[in-house]
Amino acid sequence: MRNGHLPYSYWANGLRIASEFEFPEMQRASFEHFDLYVKRAAVPEKLEDCFYSNRYVQISSRGFLFNVENTARYLVTDSDLLEIEECPDSETAAVRIYALSTLFGVILHRKNLLALHASAVNINGSAVLFSGVSGVGKSTLALGFLKSGYEVINDDISAVRFDADNNPFVCSGYQHLKLWPTSLEMYEQSTGSLKQLRQGLDKYSFPINTAEQSEYPIQAIFMLEATDAKQPRIEMLTTFQKLELLRVNTFRPLLADKLGKRADHFQLSSAIINKVPVFKLFRPATIEPERFVEFVESSLKLGA
């Protein structure tokens, strides 16, 4: 689709995005054709003939509706269109943050990209992914690598695509890390100069610079898990364990399933474990961030 000289154009997660909304968290780009159009529009309160719904979500054959009270309603009717209707007096940052997370995750699923709940770091020209449940330390570890001189490719969502030979690549994402104050304190970083993600959430946007419109071959995937042990360790996984962990650590796995992407996800996950080593990485709660980064570095040198 053509850009049509919309106010803003961006690149993120392998997508060329034309938008009527400003997204400072994304990389500015220039292009004639786009993969996703984000527009202001009147969004219905309900979808007819829903086959799945809860307090926030409605899914029907027509599309995907997401409603955040006092913030916005979002509608995805095609994989290349996101419509947003802001509520009166809504917080702009809150409108953006839901679009950048749940809605962009849904769009990646609909485009049959493997959207992992993972941060990614550029180590010697290839990507190392750190996946896991919320709060396990993905963003904290990414900040540790950043402080050690590495490039952070993305945070929270890692979109994976495959080339003609089924080799997986991760695409550069948003230009920030989402961090709790406790994570920032580990690096003696004040929250004073940082912006809150949204009002009422004590989490902050830490700016980073990602390479322009880049894709990186994937070197390894580590599934993070917290441990009470004092020492970090790596555990080998069976094929079934790898597939199950990729399923569980997909970005919004329930929504991917409800969107009818189970078979596609299994195919993509199978393709990735045929090409990339996947390990479980146990992260002690009390380990110093620099030491954990050093452990990962040495493990990679030894072939993990």
Backbone torsions as a table, in degrees:
resi	resn	phi	psi	omega
1	MET	NA	150.7	-176.1
2	ARG	-87.1	150.8	-178.3
3	ASN	-63.6	-46.7	179.2
4	GLY	70.3	21.2	176.0
5	HIS	58.8	45.3	173.9
6	LEU	-71.3	159.2	-173.2
7	PRO	-57.7	-36.0	-173.4
8	TYR	-132.1	144.4	174.1
9	SER	-139.6	138.6	-172.3
10	TYR	-139.8	166.1	170.3
11	TRP	-126.5	131.0	175.0
12	ALA	-163.7	137.7	174.8
13	ASN	54.2	37.1	177.0
14	GLY	80.9	5.9	-176.9
15	LEU	-113.7	139.2	169.4
16	ARG	-91.6	120.5	-168.9
17	ILE	-119.5	124.1	171.8
18	ALA	-103.7	133.6	-170.0
19	SER	-143.3	144.4	169.5
20	GLU	-87.7	-8.0	177.8
21	PHE	-106.2	146.4	173.8
22	GLU	-85.9	133.0	177.1
23	PHE	-125.6	87.7	-179.4
24	PRO	-64.2	-14.7	178.6
25	GLU	-77.3	-10.4	-177.2
26	MET	-107.2	160.9	-177.9
27	GLN	-80.8	125.3	177.1
28	ARG	-67.7	144.9	-178.0
29	ALA	-149.4	164.9	178.2
30	SER	-128.4	127.2	-179.5
31	PHE	-160.7	162.3	-179.8
32	GLU	-92.6	-35.6	-179.0
33	HIS	-112.7	148.6	-179.3
34	PHE	-129.5	159.8	179.9
35	ASP	-99.2	-18.8	-177.1
36	LEU	-147.3	135.0	177.3
37	TYR	-116.3	122.8	178.1
38	VAL	-106.5	117.7	-173.0
39	LYS	-131.3	154.4	171.2
40	ARG	-80.0	133.3	-177.5
41	ALA	-161.4	160.9	171.2
42	ALA	-76.4	121.4	-177.0
43	VAL	-109.4	130.5	-178.6
44	PRO	-65.5	155.0	178.0
45	GLU	-76.7	-25.8	-177.4
46	LYS	-139.1	150.9	171.2
47	LEU	-105.5	141.2	177.8
48	GLU	-78.0	150.2	173.3
49	ASP	57.2	45.0	178.0
50	CYS	-67.6	137.8	173.0
51	PHE	-104.3	-4.9	171.8
52	TYR	-153.6	137.2	175.8
53	SER	-156.1	151.8	169.0
54	ASN	-144.9	-161.3	-175.3
55	ARG	-60.3	-32.5	-173.9
56	TYR	-110.1	-26.9	-166.1
57	VAL	-118.2	140.3	167.6
58	GLN	-132.7	131.9	178.7
59	ILE	-126.5	127.8	176.4
60	SER	-138.1	-179.4	176.8
61	SER	-65.6	-19.7	-179.8
62	ARG	-78.6	-34.4	-177.8
63	GLY	166.3	-161.6	-176.3
64	PHE	-122.1	120.4	-179.7
65	LEU	-113.1	131.1	-179.6
66	PHE	-127.7	124.7	-175.1
67	ASN	-120.2	120.9	174.9
68	VAL	-113.6	111.1	-174.8
69	GLU	-54.5	133.7	178.0
70	ASN	65.7	11.5	179.1
71	THR	-123.0	-68.3	-177.5
72	ALA	-170.0	161.9	166.6
73	ARG	-113.3	140.9	-175.9
74	TYR	-125.9	139.6	179.9
75	LEU	-135.1	126.0	173.0
76	VAL	-111.7	109.6	-179.8
77	THR	-103.7	-14.3	177.1
78	ASP	-150.5	162.5	-177.8
79	SER	-70.6	-8.1	-179.8
80	ASP	-116.1	16.7	-179.1
81	LEU	-142.2	125.5	173.1
82	LEU	-123.5	119.0	178.4
83	GLU	-105.9	138.3	-176.7
84	ILE	-131.2	130.4	171.3
85	GLU	-117.8	112.8	-179.9
86	GLU	-76.9	144.2	173.9
87	CYS	-78.0	153.9	177.5
88	PRO	-57.1	136.1	177.6
89	ASP	62.1	23.4	178.8
90	SER	-73.5	156.5	178.8
91	GLU	-82.6	123.6	-177.1
92	THR	-57.3	-43.0	-178.8
93	ALA	-62.7	-37.5	179.1
94	ALA	-67.1	-41.4	177.6
95	VAL	-58.0	-43.3	-179.5
96	ARG	-67.0	-44.9	-169.9
97	ILE	-65.8	-34.2	176.7
98	TYR	-71.8	-36.2	176.7
99	ALA	-63.5	-42.9	-176.3
100	LEU	-71.1	-20.6	-177.7
101	SER	-103.5	-88.1	-173.5
102	THR	-58.3	-46.8	-173.9
103	LEU	-70.1	-42.6	177.9
104	PHE	-68.1	-31.7	174.4
105	GLY	-61.7	-44.7	177.8
106	VAL	-60.9	-42.6	-179.5
107	ILE	-63.4	-41.5	177.6
108	LEU	-62.2	-41.2	177.1
109	HIS	-61.6	-44.3	-178.4
110	ARG	-66.1	-26.9	177.5
111	LYS	-87.6	7.0	178.2
112	ASN	60.2	35.0	167.7
113	LEU	-95.0	146.1	178.3
114	LEU	-80.6	106.9	-177.9
115	ALA	-99.4	104.6	-178.6
116	LEU	-96.8	145.0	173.4
117	HIS	-80.6	86.0	-169.6
118	ALA	-156.7	151.2	166.7
119	SER	-98.2	156.7	-178.5
120	ALA	-137.8	141.5	-177.4
121	VAL	-127.5	140.7	177.2
122	ASN	-85.1	111.3	178.2
123	ILE	-120.9	108.5	179.8
124	ASN	58.4	39.0	173.3
125	GLY	88.2	-0.5	175.9
126	SER	-131.9	163.8	-172.2
127	ALA	-94.1	136.8	169.6
128	VAL	-115.4	123.4	-176.5
129	LEU	-100.9	141.7	176.6
130	PHE	-122.9	109.7	-174.1
131	SER	-114.5	161.5	178.8
132	GLY	158.6	175.3	-178.1
133	VAL	-68.9	163.0	177.7
134	SER	-59.3	134.7	177.2
135	GLY	91.0	-2.1	-176.9
136	VAL	-80.7	-16.7	175.3
137	GLY	115.7	21.9	-179.8
138	LYS	-62.2	-51.7	-177.6
139	SER	-69.6	-36.0	177.8
140	THR	-62.4	-42.6	178.7
141	LEU	-67.0	-39.5	177.1
142	ALA	-60.5	-41.1	177.0
143	LEU	-63.4	-37.4	176.6
144	GLY	-60.8	-43.1	177.4
145	PHE	-67.0	-38.6	177.6
146	LEU	-60.5	-44.9	179.7
147	LYS	-67.0	-21.4	178.4
148	SER	-90.7	5.5	174.3
149	GLY	99.7	6.6	179.9
150	TYR	-91.6	159.5	175.2
151	GLU	-89.8	129.3	172.6
152	VAL	-87.9	125.1	-177.0
153	ILE	-81.8	-43.6	177.3
154	ASN	-165.3	173.8	-178.0
155	ASP	-138.1	140.4	172.0
156	ASP	77.3	-54.4	176.5
157	ILE	-117.4	125.0	172.9
158	SER	-117.6	112.3	-179.6
159	ALA	-90.5	125.4	-176.3
160	VAL	-111.8	130.7	173.3
161	ARG	-121.8	165.8	-177.8
162	PHE	-123.4	142.9	176.2
163	ASP	-86.3	-172.8	-175.4
164	ALA	-63.6	-23.6	179.1
165	ASP	-97.7	14.6	179.5
166	ASN	65.9	23.3	173.7
167	ASN	-81.6	130.3	-176.5
168	PRO	-86.2	141.3	176.9
169	PHE	-129.4	143.3	174.2
170	VAL	-104.7	140.0	-175.9
171	CYS	-96.9	143.3	176.7
172	SER	-62.5	146.0	-173.1
173	GLY	-119.0	-133.0	-174.4
174	TYR	-76.7	158.6	-174.3
175	GLN	-93.7	38.8	176.2
176	HIS	-160.5	159.4	169.3
177	LEU	-105.2	145.1	176.4
178	LYS	-102.7	113.9	-168.6
179	LEU	-131.4	141.7	172.3
180	TRP	-80.1	156.7	177.8
181	PRO	-55.8	-35.6	-179.9
182	THR	-62.8	-36.0	177.8
183	SER	-68.6	-41.3	179.6
184	LEU	-66.3	-36.5	-179.9
185	GLU	-63.5	-30.1	178.5
186	MET	-59.7	-27.1	-178.1
187	TYR	-111.0	17.9	179.0
188	GLU	54.3	39.2	180.0
189	GLN	-102.8	122.4	178.9
190	SER	-77.5	150.7	174.9
191	THR	-85.5	-6.3	-172.8
192	GLY	-58.3	-37.3	-177.6
193	SER	-93.3	2.2	-175.5
194	LEU	-105.3	155.2	178.8
195	LYS	-95.4	138.3	171.5
196	GLN	-66.6	145.3	178.6
197	LEU	-61.2	-41.9	174.4
198	ARG	-162.6	163.2	179.2
199	GLN	-63.0	140.5	177.8
200	GLY	85.6	-3.4	178.3
201	LEU	-121.4	115.8	-176.5
202	ASP	-84.1	60.5	179.4
203	LYS	-135.4	146.3	-166.6
204	TYR	-126.3	152.8	177.4
205	SER	-93.1	117.0	179.6
206	PHE	-105.5	111.1	-174.1
207	PRO	-64.9	141.1	173.2
208	ILE	-136.3	163.8	175.0
209	ASN	-112.8	120.6	176.5
210	THR	-104.8	152.6	179.1
211	ALA	-62.5	143.1	-173.7
212	GLU	-66.9	121.8	173.5
213	GLN	45.7	52.8	-173.5
214	SER	-107.4	154.5	172.5
215	GLU	-131.8	143.7	-174.6
216	TYR	-128.4	134.2	172.6
217	PRO	-62.8	144.5	-175.8
218	ILE	-90.0	125.2	-179.3
219	GLN	-87.8	-40.4	-177.7
220	ALA	-166.2	157.9	174.2
221	ILE	-125.1	127.0	176.0
222	PHE	-110.3	125.2	174.9
223	MET	-91.9	110.3	-175.3
224	LEU	-77.5	140.5	174.3
225	GLU	-144.3	133.9	179.5
226	ALA	-72.5	148.9	178.9
227	THR	-143.7	151.1	176.1
228	ASP	-85.2	-7.9	178.7
229	ALA	-66.6	159.7	-177.9
230	LYS	-86.0	-21.8	-175.8
231	GLN	-111.8	138.0	173.4
232	PRO	-70.8	154.2	175.9
233	ARG	-152.9	160.3	179.8
234	ILE	-115.4	138.7	-179.3
235	GLU	-121.4	132.4	174.9
236	MET	-72.1	152.8	-175.9
237	LEU	-124.8	148.6	172.3
238	THR	-77.2	167.6	177.9
239	THR	-59.1	-44.2	179.3
240	PHE	-61.5	-42.7	179.8
241	GLN	-63.2	-40.4	178.1
242	LYS	-61.5	-47.6	-179.4
243	LEU	-62.9	-41.3	-179.2
244	GLU	-66.8	-41.6	179.5
245	LEU	-68.2	-35.9	174.7
246	LEU	-65.6	-36.4	177.3
247	ARG	-65.8	-50.2	-177.0
248	VAL	-64.2	-35.5	-175.7
249	ASN	-98.5	20.2	166.7
250	THR	-69.8	149.0	178.1
251	PHE	-70.8	120.5	-176.6
252	ARG	51.9	65.5	-174.9
253	PRO	-62.5	-33.9	179.3
254	LEU	-63.2	-42.1	-179.6
255	LEU	-67.6	-38.1	176.0
256	ALA	-59.0	-41.2	179.6
257	ASP	-66.3	-45.7	-178.9
258	LYS	-67.2	-24.4	176.7
259	LEU	-80.3	1.5	177.5
260	GLY	80.2	28.0	-174.9
261	LYS	-103.5	15.0	-176.3
262	ARG	-61.0	-48.1	-178.6
263	ALA	-66.1	-41.4	177.9
264	ASP	-62.3	-42.2	-178.9
265	HIS	-64.2	-42.0	178.6
266	PHE	-61.3	-42.2	179.3
267	GLN	-63.5	-44.0	179.8
268	LEU	-67.1	-40.9	179.4
269	SER	-65.4	-40.9	177.6
270	SER	-62.3	-40.2	179.5
271	ALA	-64.1	-37.6	-176.1
272	ILE	-73.8	-38.0	-178.8
273	ILE	-74.7	-16.6	174.3
274	ASN	-76.2	-16.0	-175.8
275	LYS	-117.5	-23.9	-170.0
276	VAL	-128.5	134.1	174.6
277	PRO	-69.8	136.4	179.4
278	VAL	-122.8	127.0	-176.7
279	PHE	-127.9	160.2	167.6
280	LYS	-98.1	131.8	-178.1
281	LEU	-119.5	116.9	-178.7
282	PHE	-89.6	125.0	-176.4
283	ARG	-110.5	111.5	176.5
284	PRO	-64.3	140.8	-176.9
285	ALA	-65.0	-29.1	-173.7
286	THR	-100.1	2.9	-175.6
287	ILE	-70.8	141.5	176.2
288	GLU	-69.4	136.8	-176.1
289	PRO	-54.4	-42.4	-178.7
290	GLU	-62.0	-37.9	-179.8
291	ARG	-69.1	-35.8	178.9
292	PHE	-68.2	-40.1	175.6
293	VAL	-60.5	-44.4	179.3
294	GLU	-61.7	-37.6	178.6
295	PHE	-63.9	-43.9	178.8
296	VAL	-64.5	-43.7	178.9
297	GLU	-57.8	-48.7	-178.3
298	SER	-67.3	-34.2	178.6
299	SER	-65.5	-40.0	178.5
300	LEU	-66.2	-38.5	178.5
301	LYS	-64.3	-31.1	-179.8
302	LEU	-88.5	3.1	-179.8
303	GLY	86.0	13.9	-179.7
304	ALA	45.1	NA	NA
